Amino acid sequence: MPRKKHPQPAQLLSRPVAIRLTEKEYRRLENIRRQSDCHSLGEVIRRILARQPIRLFHKDSSMDGVVEELAAVRAELRAIGLNINQVTRHFNGTTNANKRVLLAHQALEQYRKVEAKISLLLSLISQLAKKW
């Protein structure tokens, strides 16, 4: 079964063009490709020729520490949530009153951990708000 024809054949990239660049020009184009939304050097060159915008991305490394802390808090909150789910499952599965009281205290302890993590999370968010 043959491949389907393109609905607009005039837009196909069918004409190869070979050019030579100096090392400096090549590095400049490659640097633009790495920092932009372009996937190849050809795409960079086509956008330059067509005068289309090239979106450049800039990474702010000053926020790396805050982002790492946010990721750590997220992982800890996830682990606490799993613990609360396990305690709740055991609580609902038992009929012994003493064990239910113990499990309720364990759940309360986990919720207090969540409260501490939320206060840390709010302080991190305030740091981000100052930056923006």
Phi and psi in degrees as GROMACS dihedral restraints (atoms count N, CA, C in turn):
[ dihedral_restraints ]
;  ai    aj    ak    al  type     phi  dphi    fc
    3     4     5     6     1   -72.3    20    10
    4     5     6     7     1   159.8    20    10
    6     7     8     9     1   -70.6    20    10
    7     8     9    10     1   147.8    20    10
    9    10    11    12     1   -68.6    20    10
   10    11    12    13     1   144.1    20    10
   12    13    14    15     1   -72.2    20    10
   13    14    15    16     1   145.9    20    10
   15    16    17    18     1   -69.4    20    10
   16    17    18    19     1   136.4    20    10
   18    19    20    21     1   -65.0    20    10
   19    20    21    22     1   -24.6    20    10
   21    22    23    24     1  -129.8    20    10
   22    23    24    25     1    86.0    20    10
   24    25    26    27     1   -62.6    20    10
   25    26    27    28     1   -21.3    20    10
   27    28    29    30     1   -69.6    20    10
   28    29    30    31     1   -19.7    20    10
   30    31    32    33     1   -91.6    20    10
   31    32    33    34     1    -2.4    20    10
   33    34    35    36     1   -70.3    20    10
   34    35    36    37     1   144.4    20    10
   36    37    38    39     1   -86.1    20    10
   37    38    39    40     1    88.7    20    10
   39    40    41    42     1  -110.7    20    10
   40    41    42    43     1    -8.1    20    10
   42    43    44    45     1  -111.0    20    10
   43    44    45    46     1   105.9    20    10
   45    46    47    48     1   -76.3    20    10
   46    47    48    49     1   142.3    20    10
   48    49    50    51     1  -130.2    20    10
   49    50    51    52     1   126.4    20    10
   51    52    53    54     1  -106.7    20    10
   52    53    54    55     1   131.9    20    10
   54    55    56    57     1  -132.9    20    10
   55    56    57    58     1   161.2    20    10
   57    58    59    60     1  -113.8    20    10
   58    59    60    61     1   140.0    20    10
   60    61    62    63     1  -125.9    20    10
   61    62    63    64     1   156.0    20    10
   63    64    65    66     1   -76.4    20    10
   64    65    66    67     1   164.5    20    10
   66    67    68    69     1   -60.2    20    10
   67    68    69    70     1   -39.2    20    10
   69    70    71    72     1   -65.0    20    10
   70    71    72    73     1   -43.7    20    10
   72    73    74    75     1   -65.2    20    10
   73    74    75    76     1   -41.5    20    10
   75    76    77    78     1   -62.6    20    10
   76    77    78    79     1   -46.0    20    10
   78    79    80    81     1   -61.8    20    10
   79    80    81    82     1   -38.0    20    10
   81    82    83    84     1   -63.6    20    10
   82    83    84    85     1   -46.3    20    10
   84    85    86    87     1   -65.7    20    10
   85    86    87    88     1   -40.8    20    10
   87    88    89    90     1   -64.4    20    10
   88    89    90    91     1   -38.3    20    10
   90    91    92    93     1   -64.9    20    10
   91    92    93    94     1   -41.0    20    10
   93    94    95    96     1   -62.0    20    10
   94    95    96    97     1   -42.8    20    10
   96    97    98    99     1   -61.4    20    10
   97    98    99   100     1   -43.8    20    10
   99   100   101   102     1   -64.8    20    10
  100   101   102   103     1   -35.2    20    10
  102   103   104   105     1   -92.4    20    10
  103   104   105   106     1    -1.2    20    10
  105   106   107   108     1  -115.4    20    10
  106   107   108   109     1  -173.8    20    10
  108   109   110   111     1   -90.2    20    10
  109   110   111   112     1     7.7    20    10
  111   112   113   114     1   -81.9    20    10
  112   113   114   115     1   144.8    20    10
  114   115   116   117     1  -100.3    20    10
  115   116   117   118     1   -15.1    20    10
  117   118   119   120     1  -146.1    20    10
  118   119   120   121     1   164.0    20    10
  120   121   122   123     1   -64.5    20    10
  121   122   123   124     1   -36.4    20    10
  123   124   125   126     1   -60.1    20    10
  124   125   126   127     1   -40.3    20    10
  126   127   128   129     1   -66.0    20    10
  127   128   129   130     1   -38.8    20    10
  129   130   131   132     1   -61.0    20    10
  130   131   132   133     1   -48.3    20    10
  132   133   134   135     1   -64.5    20    10
  133   134   135   136     1   -41.6    20    10
  135   136   137   138     1   -61.9    20    10
  136   137   138   139     1   -41.5    20    10
  138   139   140   141     1   -67.0    20    10
  139   140   141   142     1   -38.0    20    10
  141   142   143   144     1   -64.5    20    10
  142   143   144   145     1   -45.1    20    10
  144   145   146   147     1   -64.1    20    10
  145   146   147   148     1   -38.4    20    10
  147   148   149   150     1   -85.6    20    10
  148   149   150   151     1    -0.3    20    10
  150   151   152   153     1    55.5    20    10
  151   152   153   154     1    39.8    20    10
  153   154   155   156     1   -91.0    20    10
  154   155   156   157     1   153.0    20    10
  156   157   158   159     1   -69.3    20    10
  157   158   159   160     1   144.7    20    10
  159   160   161   162     1  -116.4    20    10
  160   161   162   163     1   117.1    20    10
  162   163   164   165     1   -81.8    20    10
  163   164   165   166     1   118.1    20    10
  165   166   167   168     1   -98.7    20    10
  166   167   168   169     1   138.6    20    10
  168   169   170   171     1  -105.1    20    10
  169   170   171   172     1   138.2    20    10
  171   172   173   174     1  -123.3    20    10
  172   173   174   175     1   129.9    20    10
  174   175   176   177     1  -100.8    20    10
  175   176   177   178     1   125.0    20    10
  177   178   179   180     1   -92.8    20    10
  178   179   180   181     1   104.7    20    10
  180   181   182   183     1   -77.9    20    10
  181   182   183   184     1    -8.0    20    10
  183   184   185   186     1   -70.6    20    10
  184   185   186   187     1   -17.6    20    10
  186   187   188   189     1   -96.8    20    10
  187   188   189   190     1     3.1    20    10
  189   190   191   192     1   -59.8    20    10
  190   191   192   193     1   -43.2    20    10
  192   193   194   195     1   -62.9    20    10
  193   194   195   196     1   -43.3    20    10
  195   196   197   198     1   -66.0    20    10
  196   197   198   199     1   -40.9    20    10
  198   199   200   201     1   -65.6    20    10
  199   200   201   202     1   -39.0    20    10
  201   202   203   204     1   -64.3    20    10
  202   203   204   205     1   -41.1    20    10
  204   205   206   207     1   -63.8    20    10
  205   206   207   208     1   -40.4    20    10
  207   208   209   210     1   -61.7    20    10
  208   209   210   211     1   -40.9    20    10
  210   211   212   213     1   -64.9    20    10
  211   212   213   214     1   -39.2    20    10
  213   214   215   216     1   -66.3    20    10
  214   215   216   217     1   -42.1    20    10
  216   217   218   219     1   -63.0    20    10
  217   218   219   220     1   -40.1    20    10
  219   220   221   222     1   -60.4    20    10
  220   221   222   223     1   -44.3    20    10
  222   223   224   225     1   -65.6    20    10
  223   224   225   226     1   -40.4    20    10
  225   226   227   228     1   -66.9    20    10
  226   227   228   229     1   -40.9    20    10
  228   229   230   231     1   -63.7    20    10
  229   230   231   232     1   -36.9    20    10
  231   232   233   234     1   -64.2    20    10
  232   233   234   235     1   -43.4    20    10
  234   235   236   237     1   -64.7    20    10
  235   236   237   238     1   -40.1    20    10
  237   238   239   240     1   -64.6    20    10
  238   239   240   241     1   -40.8    20    10
  240   241   242   243     1   -61.4    20    10
  241   242   243   244     1   -39.8    20    10
  243   244   245   246     1   -63.9    20    10
  244   245   246   247     1   -40.9    20    10
  246   247   248   249     1   -62.1    20    10
  247   248   249   250     1   -43.0    20    10
  249   250   251   252     1   -62.4    20    10
  250   251   252   253     1   -41.0    20    10
  252   253   254   255     1   -62.6    20    10
  253   254   255   256     1   -40.2    20    10
  255   256   257   258     1   -65.9    20    10
  256   257   258   259     1   -43.8    20    10
  258   259   260   261     1   -63.5    20    10
  259   260   261   262     1   -41.7    20    10
  261   262   263   264     1   -64.1    20    10
  262   263   264   265     1   -40.5    20    10
  264   265   266   267     1   -62.9    20    10
  265   266   267   268     1   -43.2    20    10
  267   268   269   270     1   -66.3    20    10
  268   269   270   271     1   -39.9    20    10
  270   271   272   273     1   -59.7    20    10
  271   272   273   274     1   -46.0    20    10
  273   274   275   276     1   -73.2    20    10
  274   275   276   277     1   -19.8    20    10
  276   277   278   279     1   -90.6    20    10
  277   278   279   280     1   -10.5    20    10
  279   280   281   282     1  -107.9    20    10
  280   281   282   283     1   152.6    20    10
  282   283   284   285     1  -112.3    20    10
  283   284   285   286     1    -8.9    20    10
  285   286   287   288     1   -70.9    20    10
  286   287   288   289     1   123.2    20    10
  288   289   290   291     1   -65.9    20    10
  289   290   291   292     1   -40.5    20    10
  291   292   293   294     1   -64.3    20    10
  292   293   294   295     1   -41.5    20    10
  294   295   296   297     1   -67.1    20    10
  295   296   297   298     1   -35.8    20    10
  297   298   299   300     1   -64.6    20    10
  298   299   300   301     1   -38.6    20    10
  300   301   302   303     1   -64.8    20    10
  301   302   303   304     1   -43.4    20    10
  303   304   305   306     1   -61.1    20    10
  304   305   306   307     1   -44.7    20    10
  306   307   308   309     1   -66.0    20    10
  307   308   309   310     1   -35.2    20    10
  309   310   311   312     1   -64.9    20    10
  310   311   312   313     1   -39.4    20    10
  312   313   314   315     1   -65.6    20    10
  313   314   315   316     1   -38.4    20    10
  315   316   317   318     1   -64.1    20    10
  316   317   318   319     1   -40.9    20    10
  318   319   320   321     1   -65.1    20    10
  319   320   321   322     1   -39.7    20    10
  321   322   323   324     1   -62.4    20    10
  322   323   324   325     1   -40.4    20    10
  324   325   326   327     1   -62.5    20    10
  325   326   327   328     1   -41.0    20    10
  327   328   329   330     1   -65.9    20    10
  328   329   330   331     1   -39.6    20    10
  330   331   332   333     1   -65.8    20    10
  331   332   333   334     1   -32.6    20    10
  333   334   335   336     1   -67.2    20    10
  334   335   336   337     1   -35.7    20    10
  336   337   338   339     1   -63.4    20    10
  337   338   339   340     1   -39.1    20    10
  339   340   341   342     1   -62.1    20    10
  340   341   342   343     1   -41.7    20    10
  342   343   344   345     1   -60.0    20    10
  343   344   345   346     1   -42.2    20    10
  345   346   347   348     1   -65.1    20    10
  346   347   348   349     1   -40.7    20    10
  348   349   350   351     1   -68.3    20    10
  349   350   351   352     1   -34.1    20    10
  351   352   353   354     1   -67.2    20    10
  352   353   354   355     1   -38.8    20    10
  354   355   356   357     1   -65.4    20    10
  355   356   357   358     1   -38.5    20    10
  357   358   359   360     1   -64.1    20    10
  358   359   360   361     1   -41.3    20    10
  360   361   362   363     1   -62.4    20    10
  361   362   363   364     1   -41.5    20    10
  363   364   365   366     1   -65.8    20    10
  364   365   366   367     1   -36.8    20    10
  366   367   368   369     1   -67.9    20    10
  367   368   369   370     1   -38.1    20    10
  369   370   371   372     1   -65.1    20    10
  370   371   372   373     1   -39.6    20    10
  372   373   374   375     1   -66.5    20    10
  373   374   375   376     1   -36.7    20    10
  375   376   377   378     1   -65.7    20    10
  376   377   378   379     1   -34.5    20    10
  378   379   380   381     1   -63.6    20    10
  379   380   381   382     1   -41.8    20    10
  381   382   383   384     1   -64.3    20    10
  382   383   384   385     1   -39.4    20    10
  384   385   386   387     1   -64.6    20    10
  385   386   387   388     1   -35.6    20    10
  387   388   389   390     1   -64.7    20    10
  388   389   390   391     1   -37.5    20    10
  390   391   392   393     1   -67.6    20    10
  391   392   393   394     1   -37.7    20    10
